[in-house]
Amino acid sequence: MFSETLTSEQMEKLLTLLGYRLTPSKGPQRVFENPEYDAMMLLPPAGKEKYARVEHLMTLRRIAIEKGIVDEATFERLLDQAQHKGESVAA
């Protein structure tokens, strides 16, 4: 199931806003790590899917809140800002 409101590119922007960095991978998946919080997200290869999968967004939200990366309100604010290209963001 795809969100159809958050593109894969915007999902990658959200990950970056949350402190994740793309790291090398042995497979086709994209691996994003946030070493400060010992958090990791796996996403499909770049360009494979136009929209982010709902389950990936839900997982990212849960991990970000449970690991203390951000609180719920900040996550929602960063999600909103990730959906709007060209806007600057402060966590």
C-alpha positions in Angstrom: 0.0 0.0 0.0 1.4 3.4 -1.0 0.7 6.7 0.7 0.1 8.7 -2.6 0.7 11.8 -0.6 4.4 11.3 0.2 6.8 10.6 -2.7 9.8 8.5 -2.3 12.0 11.6 -2.7 10.1 13.3 0.1 10.5 10.2 2.3 14.2 10.5 1.8 14.1 14.2 2.7 12.2 13.3 5.9 14.9 10.7 6.8 17.6 13.3 6.3 15.7 15.8 8.5 15.6 13.1 11.2 19.3 12.7 11.1 19.5 9.6 8.9 22.3 9.2 6.3 22.3 6.9 3.3 25.0 4.2 3.8 26.5 1.7 1.4 24.6 -1.5 1.0 25.5 -4.9 -0.5 22.0 -5.4 -2.0 19.7 -3.2 -4.1 17.9 -1.8 -1.0 18.8 1.7 0.3 20.0 1.7 3.9 19.6 4.8 6.0 21.2 4.9 9.4 21.0 7.3 12.3 24.1 6.3 14.4 23.4 8.8 17.2 20.2 6.9 18.0 21.2 3.5 16.8 18.3 3.5 14.2 18.1 2.1 10.7 15.6 2.1 7.9 15.6 0.0 4.7 13.9 1.3 1.6 13.5 -0.1 -1.9 16.1 0.9 -4.6 15.9 4.6 -5.7 13.5 5.2 -8.5 11.7 1.9 -8.2 8.6 3.3 -6.5 7.1 6.8 -7.0 5.4 6.9 -3.6 6.6 5.9 -0.2 4.9 2.9 1.3 2.6 3.6 4.2 4.2 0.8 6.2 7.7 2.5 5.8 6.3 5.8 7.0 4.6 4.2 10.0 7.8 2.3 10.9 9.9 5.5 10.6 7.4 7.4 12.8 7.4 4.6 15.5 11.2 4.3 15.5 11.7 8.1 15.6 9.4 8.5 18.6 10.4 5.3 20.5 14.2 6.0 20.2 13.7 9.6 21.2 14.8 11.2 17.9 11.8 13.5 18.0 8.4 13.7 19.7 5.1 13.1 17.9 4.4 16.8 17.2 7.9 17.4 15.8 7.6 14.3 13.6 4.3 15.6 12.1 5.9 19.0 11.6 8.9 17.5 9.8 6.6 15.3 7.7 4.6 18.3 6.7 7.8 20.2 5.8 9.3 17.3 3.9 6.2 17.3 1.7 6.9 20.9 0.7 9.9 21.3 -1.5 12.4 24.1 -1.0 11.4 25.0 2.5 14.0 25.1 5.2 13.5 23.1 8.3 14.8 23.2 11.9 14.2 20.2 14.2 
